[in-house]
Amino acid sequence: GGASCLCFLVVGVMQPGSGDGQGQILQRFPEKDWEDNPFPQGIELFCQPSGWQLFTERNPPTFFVAVLTDINSERHYCACFTFWEAVESAQGEEEEESSSPIQPAQLFAPKSLVLVSRLDHADVFRNSLGLIYTIYVDGLSVSLENVIGNLLTCTIPITGGAQRTISLGAGDRQVIQTPINDSLPVSSCSVALLFQQLGITNVLYLFCAALTEHKILFLSSSYQRLTDACRALLALMFPLKYSFTYVPILPAQLLEVLSTPTPFIIGVHSIFQSETQELLDVVIADLDGGTVNVPECVHISLLPEPLLQQTREALSMVLDPELEVADLAFPPSTVSASSLKMQDKEIRAVFLRLFAQLLQGYRWCLHIIRIHPEPVIRFHKAAFLGQRGLTEDDFLTKVLEGMAFAGFVTERGAPYRSIDLFDELVAYEVKRMRAEEGNKQKILRHIKELAEKLYKNENPYPAVTMHKVQKPTEGCHLRLHQKPFPRLDEGTVQWIIDQATAKLQTAPPAVKAEKKCMVPSGPPIGMCRNGNALANSARRLEVVRNCISYVFENKMLEAKKLFPAVLRAMKGRAARHCLTQELNLHVQQNRAVLDHQQFDFVIRMMNCCLQVGKGLGREFLFGDILCRQRSSAMWPPGLRTPWRPQRLAGLKD
């Protein structure tokens, strides 16, 4: 295994006597950053996302995991265990001085025990922080410094389904288990919970919104549910990875982030719901109310049919198996849904199948360009859409143009790498899926097969995950004379860390066994009979569009390279139509100020089009463009007067 690189913090209120205080890191272990693991800033904001307020009641301890992203786009998981301590009230002293007969109300300030890790092991974090709290609150004869030192130096097994049992030295036993393949997301029950909270249609809206780069905001009165919902949405997007702003729990002080122009997935506590009502372009999902609100100005492109309907039906089979037999005169006595953890994997299997169908044949449209020092992998979008017969599809076009798909091509485009469940599915199972269309029993069998693999990946040893961790006495948070959390001895904790680090340096390095192989391409795309013609046509139109863009952006060298191909493309009616549309678009933008060379290129394209085209109305198309521009700045000064639209009249012969 490898060092855990955990960081342990005690965070409290800076001014416990006043109303609204600020968070302050009281102690931090280790005091210096671990190598290659910078300490994320602003953690105190995330420990109390609604602000560091004092309460008049003793609340029970709470736990949630916040996610912070550092400057290198690395995610840090911050597990926050919060309890409340009695504080002396400054207002109380004033009241006593004014000899008021009313006793001052005692106030309670939050204090957080926090673990920061690059790895996401929420259960182990919850158990470990709970154990530290139990030792403190029940006064167990165990050294807190020892437990914290052991926690910070425990070695996490490397991925590949490895498992390790750890003890923090307080009679506890915990099992850390890593997934077999760490490219597959770990979702536990979060996906199933998201569908329970919002329903099939709403989650599909969120899924399509995330893939087409819209802003998504989750609301809930539970911080942990916000984190779980965000994690679930990311798991559904696999094999694509979300690359925009991702903040599952946004602190109150940072609410202005919601006005950012870029896409995001953010979670906010529902007490700030009123402050989200002015957001005009944000899709808001209320987890507690089960609603998804799409503003009028936001258009979400949905999955192409028949995939949308097939996905809905498959999700319905998984989530509501009784629906199939609801109308039977003699329904079977037992129709039971899978356990929540298994249902979670079945839903993910539905989305895995969906992506395999959406992206089938993608490897046939990858090109390796070797003119750079490092080979660059490019995806031929026009050929892919053309051969699939989906050139007009709004959803898939947006997905292929998005950041997530660009990352997918970079990460998965290489011909030789380690492969996972998605690679096998898209290469070998698409024919099976096509053959089984319409047969619900066979579809469900396939979903369950995939779900088993996803479950096995997350739980390689399901029988062994027996945790044994002491819990605090019930109701201990209500004790009247509880001492405050003690200050820990930095020297002792640091000594344990140093001892363990020295041992690790002599240990042989942990090597992750990666099985690399040639990535299977799967069958070539074969959805439409005239696939090649469509792909070529789409390619030609892309060349025409690119050339016109280069001309108007004054990138004349690039335009020159494409120009012969554009003139050849003008033989096709679609290319001529494309030219008129593109020129029209640039004219409408009213930014079309051309110099002589640019103007010459445009006129040569138009001339070629008029000479080749034999369709009715060609002179009308260009006449319309020229008429709009008669007095416009599109024409170079020397050419404005003689080039009247009437001059086109002679061209129709």
N, C-alpha and C positions, 0 to 999 in steps of 0.2 A: 504494500500500500504506500501511500504518500502522506506527508504531514498535512494536517487538516487546515492549517493557516486560519484558524478561528480567532476571533477577537471578542473579548468579554468586557462589557461596560456596565457601570452603575450610573444611572442618569436620574437626576432629581430636579426640583424647582430651585431656580436661582434665588428668589426672594419668597420664601415660604410664608411670610407674614401677610403679604399683600394679596389682592384678588387675582388678577391675571399675571402670572409670572412668566419667566422664560426658562426653557430647559437648559441644564448644564451637565456636562460630563463630570461626575464626581471622581470616578476612578476608571482607569482603562488598563487592560492587560492583553498582550504585552504593551509596554509603553511606547516601544518603537514599532514601526510597520514591519510586517513580515516581508521577506524578499519577494519581488514580483507581485505583491498584493497591496496596492496603495489603499490607505484607509479612506473610505468615502466621507465626504464632508456633509454637515447638516443633519446628522443622525438624530440629534435631539428634537428636531421638528417632527420626525417620523414616529418617535416613541409616543407622542401625544398629538395625533394629527389634528384634533379639534382645539388644541391649545392647552397650555399648562394651567388648568383651573383648580381651585380648591373646592372640596365638597363638604357638606355638613353631615354626611352619613359615611359609614364605613362600607365601601363597596367590596364585593368579592373580587379576587384576582382575575385578570383578563390575559388572553394570549392571542397574538396574531403575527403574521409574517409580512413585513413590508419588503418591497423590492426597489433598490436604488441602482441606477446605471451610472458608471463612472465615465470619465472623459475618453477612455479607450473602448467605450460601448460594452464593457464587461458588466454583467449583472452581479450585485451583491444582495444576498438574502439576509434581512435583519429581523431576527426573531425577538419580539418584545413581550416580556412577561411583566405585567404591571400590578402593583399592590398599593395600598394607601396607608400612610403613617400620620399619626396625630401631630399637629403643629400648634405652636403658640400663636394666637391671633393678635396682630398689632392693634386691630380695632377693639379687641377685647380689653386690652390694657387701658385704652382711653375710656371705655365704658365704666371700668372699675373706678377710675379716677373721678368720674362724674357721679360716683356713689349711687349708681342705678341699682335697684333691687333685683333686676333681671340678670340671671347668670349668663355670661357670654357663651354663645354657641361654640362648641369645639369644632375646629376645622381639620380636614384631612387632605394631605398633599399626595399626589401620585409619585411613586418611585418605580423606575423600570430597571429590570435586569435584562441586558440585551446581548445576543450573540450575533456576530456578523460573520458570514461565510460566503465563499464563492460557490459552495455546493448547496443543493436544496434538499435537506433532510429534515422536514418540518417536525415529524414525530419525535426524532431523537432530540431536537432542540427543545420541544415542549417538555419532554420527560426530564431533560437535564436541568433546565431552568426551574422546573417544578420541584426537582429534588433539592436544589440550592435553597429555594424558598422554604421547603419543608424543614430542612436542617436548621434554618434561622428561626422560623416561627414556632417550631415545637422544641427548640433548644436541644437538639440531638447532640450527643457527644462525638461529633465528627468535625474535623477541621475543614472549614469552608475553603481555606487557601489550598489544601490538598485536593479537594474535589475540583476546584476551578483550574488548578494546575494540571490535573489529570485530563480534564475536559479539553483544555487548550492543546494538549500534546498527544491526544489519542490519534492513531493513524487510521485514515479512512481507506478502505480497500479500493484498488483501482477498478475501473469498469470491466465488464466481462462476466457479470453474474457472480462476482466474488462476494463473500459474506464475512463479517467479523463480529465477534461478541466482545463488547467493552464493558468495563466497570469503572465507575468514578471513585471507587473506594468507600462507598456508603451502603454496602450490602445490596447494591443494585446490579442488574444484568440487562444490557441493551444489545439489540442486534442491529447492525448496520448492513444493509443489503444494497448492492448496486445493480442497475439494470444490465442485462446481457449485452444489449447494443445501445450505447448512449446517444445515437442519432435519433432514436425514437423517443418522443416526449413521455414523461412520467405524469400521469393525470390522476391517479388514485380514484376518487369518486367525483372529481370536480365537473367533468363533462356531463355526467348523469344529473348532478344537482342543477346545473345551468338549464337543462331541458325541463326539469321539474319546476324551476322557478319561472321560466319564460314561455315554455311551449315550443312546438316544432316550427311554426311559421315565423315567430319572432326571432328564434335563434338563426334560422336560415337568412333572415334579413340582416342580422348582425354579421354573419359569416360572409355574405356577399359584400356588405359595406366595408368590412376589414380588408377583403381581397382587392377591392377597387379603390382603396386609399381614402376612405371617409373618416371623419372624426367620430370616435365612439366614447361615450361617457356612461359608466355604470354608477348607479346610486343604490345605497343600502345603509341600514342602521348598524350593520355588522361589518367590521373591518376585515375579518377573515373571509367573509363571503365575497367581498370585493376582490380580494387576492385570488380566491378560487375561481371566480367568474372570468377574470382576466387570463388566468392560467389555462382555463378550459378553452377559451377562444383561440389561444395560441396553439393548443394541442389539436384543435380541429383543422387548423391551417396547414398542418404537416402534409406534404414535405416542404412546403414554403415556410420561410421564417420571417417573422415581423421585424421590420428594421427601422420603424419610426419611434416617436416618443412613447414609452411604455412605463406608466406609473400606476400600479394597482391601488395604492393608497396615497392620495394627494393631500398634504397638510394644508390647513386653513390659510397659512401665511403665503402659500404659493398658488392660490386660486386664479391669479391673473394668467397662469400658464394656459388656461382654457381658451384664452383669446388668441393663441398662437395660430399662424396661418397654415402650419403643416399638419398632416394627419397625426392622430394619436389614439391610444387606448388608455383611458385614465379611469380610476375609481375615486369617488368622492362620497363622504358620509352624508346621509340624507338630511342632516340638520342644515346643510348648505344648499338645499334644493332651490330655495328662492333666488339664490345668486346665479343659478344656472338657467333661469328662464329667459334671460336676454340673449342667450347663445343662439344665433340664427342658423348656423350651418353644422350643428352637432346632433348626431343620433343619440338619444338618451334612453338608456335601458334601466328601468326601475325594478331591481331584483325582488324587492319586498312586495310591490304591487303587481308584478308580473306583466308590465307593459313595456312596449318599445315605441318611442315617439320619433317619427321621421319628419323633420320640418318640411314645409311646402317647397322651399327652394332647393331641397336636396333630392336628387333623383338617384335611386340605387338600382344599378343594372343587376338583374337576377340571372340565375343559371339558365342556359338555353334549354328549351324543351327538346326531347322528352326527359332529359336528365333531372330537371326540377321535380317533375311529377314522380319519377322513379325514386328519387331520394326521399321525398315526402312519404311515399308508401313504405319504403324500407324502414324509415325511422318509426313510422306508426306500428309496423310489425314488431319492432324491438320494444317500444315503450308501452304499447297497449295491445298485447297478444290476444286479449279477450274480444277485440273488435271483430276479428275474423269469424268467431263463432257466435257472435251476439244474436244473429237472426236464425240460428239453427233451432229446429223444433226439439231436438234432443242434444243439447250442447254437452261436450265432454265434462266429466265431473271435476277434473283438475286442469286448469289452464293457468300456469303461474309464470310471472315475469322472472327474469334472472335476478340474482342478488345485485345490489347497487354497484358493487365493484365490477361485476361481470357485465352489467348493463352499460356501464361506462365504456368498456372496451368494445361492446357490440355497436354502440353509436359511433365510436371512432372507426370501426371497421367499415361502416356505411360510408363515411367520408373518405377513407382510404380508397374504397372502390370507386367513389366519385372522381377522385383525382386521377386514378389510373385510366378512367374513361375519358376524362377531359384532356389529359396529356399523352394519350396513347400515341406512339410513333414519334415522340418529341426528339428522340436521339437521331432520327433520320434527317433532321433539319439543323443539326449542329455542324458547324464548320470550324476547323482549327486553322487559324491564320498564323503562319510561321515567319512573317516578315519582321516581327518585333523580337527583341532579345529573349523575352519570355513568350512562348506561344499563347495566343489569345483565343478563347473559345467564343464564337458568335452563334446566335440562334437566328435562323431565317424565318422570321415571323410570317412574312407574306406567303412563303411556300407552305408553311404549316397550316395557316388558315385556309389557303386556297385548296389544298389537297383534302382538308377535312370538310370543305364546303361551308365554312363558317366565316367567310370574309365580312359578312354583314353583322356578325354577332357582337353586340356591344360589350357584353360581360367578358368574354374570353379575350377580346382585343385589349380591353383595359388591364386585365390580369397579365397578359404577355408584355404590356408596356410598363408594368409596375416594378417597383424596387425589389419586391419579394421574389419575382420571377427572375430578375437580373441576378440576384444572389443565388438562386436555384441553379442557373446555368453555370455560374462561376464555380459553385461548390460541387455540383453533380455532373457537370459536363465532361469532366476528365474521363478518358476511356478506360483507365486502369486505377481502381481504388477499392476500398472495402464497400460491400453492398449491404442493403437492409431489406426489410419487408416490402417497401414501396417498389424498389428496383425489381424484385421478383414478380410482384403483382403486375406492374406495367409491361413487363417483358413476356410473361408466360400465361397470365390469367385473363387477358382482355377478350380472347376468343371464347373462353368459357362463359364469361359474363354476357357476351352477345348471344350465345346459344341458349342461355338460361333466362333471357328476358321474358317476363310475363309469367314465369313459373315461380310462384311465391315460396313454395317449399324448398326448391333448390337454391333460391336467392338467400333464404334464411339460413340454410345449411352452410353456405359459403361465408356468410357474415359471422356465424358462430365459429367456424374454423379459424378465420382471421382474428376474431376476438380472443380465442384461446392462445394464439401466438403472442398477441399484445399483452395478455395477462401474464403469460409465462415470462415474457421479457421483464416485466416489472416485479414479479414475484417468483424468482427462480427456485426458492426454497420455502413454499408457503407454510409448510408444517412447522418450521423451526422459528418463526418470528415471534417468540414468546418473550415479552419484556417483563422485567420484574423491577419496579421502581416504587419506593415508598411514597405514599401520598400524605398530605398534611391532615391533621385531625379535622373532622367536619366542623364548620362554623368558627374555625380558629381566627378568621379575619375580624370577628366581632369582639375579641378579647379587649378588655378596657385598658390594661396596663401592659401593652406590648412595647418592648424596647425598640428603638429605631434600628434599621439594618446597620450592622457594625462596619467600621472602616477596616478594610482588608489589609494585611501586611504585604506590601509590594515585594519586599525582599524574598519572602518565602515562595510566592507564586513564581517570581522570576528565576529562582534557584531551580524549581521543578522544570520550568521551560528549558533552562540551559542544560540540565542533565539529559533531558529527552532529546534535545537538538544534537548534543554530542554523540548520543547513541545512534541517532539516525545517520550521522555523517559516516560512521563506520559500517553501517548496514549496506548491503548491495542495493543498487538502485532498482526500483520497481519498474519493470518493462511491460508495457501493454502489448499483448499479442494481437496484432492486427492482421486479419486475413485479407489480402488484396487480390483482386482478380480482374479479368476483363469484364466490363459492365455489359450485360446482355442488351442488345438493341431492341429485341422484340420484333414482331412482324412489321413490315413497312405499312405506312398509312394507306388504308384502302376503304375509305368511307364513300367516295363518290367515283362513278365509273370514269368520268372525265377528269380525274384528279390532276394529271400532269398539265393539261391545257389550262385548267383553273389556276394552278400554281404559277405557270409561266405568265399568264395574264396578270395575276396579282403582282408578280415580280416587275413586269413592264410598267405597271401603274406606279409602283413605288419609285422606279427610276425617274419617271416623269415628274412626280411630286418633289423628289429630292433635287432634281436639276433646277426646277423653278425656284425652290427655296434658296439654293445656292446663288442663283442670279440675283434675287431680291436682297440677299444678305451680302452681296458683292464678293462672294467667294468664287471668283471667276475661274481660277485654276481647276477647282473641283467641278464646276459647271462644264468646263471644256472637256474634261474626261468623259462625262456622261452624255455629252451632246450627240455624238454619233448614234448612241443607243436610243436616245429620245427620238431622233429623226426616223430611225427604223421602226420604233414603236408606233409612230403616227399612222402606219398602215392600218392599225386596228382602230375600230370605231370607239371602243372603250377608252383608248389612250387619248383620242382627239377630244372626247367628251371631258375626260379628266383634265386636259390642258385648259379648256375654257373655264371649268369650275375653279381650278387653282388660280388662274389669272383673275377671275371674278372676285375670289376671296381676298387676294392681295389688294385689289382696287378698293373693295369695301372698307378695308382697314385704313385707307386713306394715308398710307405711309409710303406709297409707291413713287418715290422720287428716284428716277433712273439717270445714270450717266450714259454717254454714247454707247459704250461697249455693252452695258446691260440692255439698253434699248434694242441694240442690234440683235442680241440673242433672242429677245422676246419676239421681234418681228420675223426673224428667220424661222422660229418654231411655228408662228402663225402662218407664214407663207407656205411652209411644208404641209401644214395641216390643210390649208385651203386647196393646195394643188392635188393632194392625194384624195381628200375626202370627196365622196360622191353622194353624200346624203343631203336631203333637203334641209334648208335652214342653216347651212354652215356660215353663210355671209351674215345671217341674222345674229348668230351667236357672237361673232367678233364685232359686228356693227354695234351691238348692245354695249360691249365692253368699251369700244372706242368712243361711242356717244357719251357715255358717262364721263369719259376722261378728256372731252374736247378742250375744256379750259383748265384741266387739272395739271398739277405739277408732275404728272407721270412723264410727260414729254420733255425731252431736253429742249432748252431755249431755242436753239437754231432750227428745231424741227416742228415747232408748234403750229406755225401758220400753214405751210403747204400740206401737212398731213391731216386733211379733213376727213371725216367719216364717209363723205360722199365719194371719195376716191375708191372706196371698196366696191362701189357699184360695178365697176368694170371687171372685178375679179370673179363674179358669179358665172361668167362664160368660160 
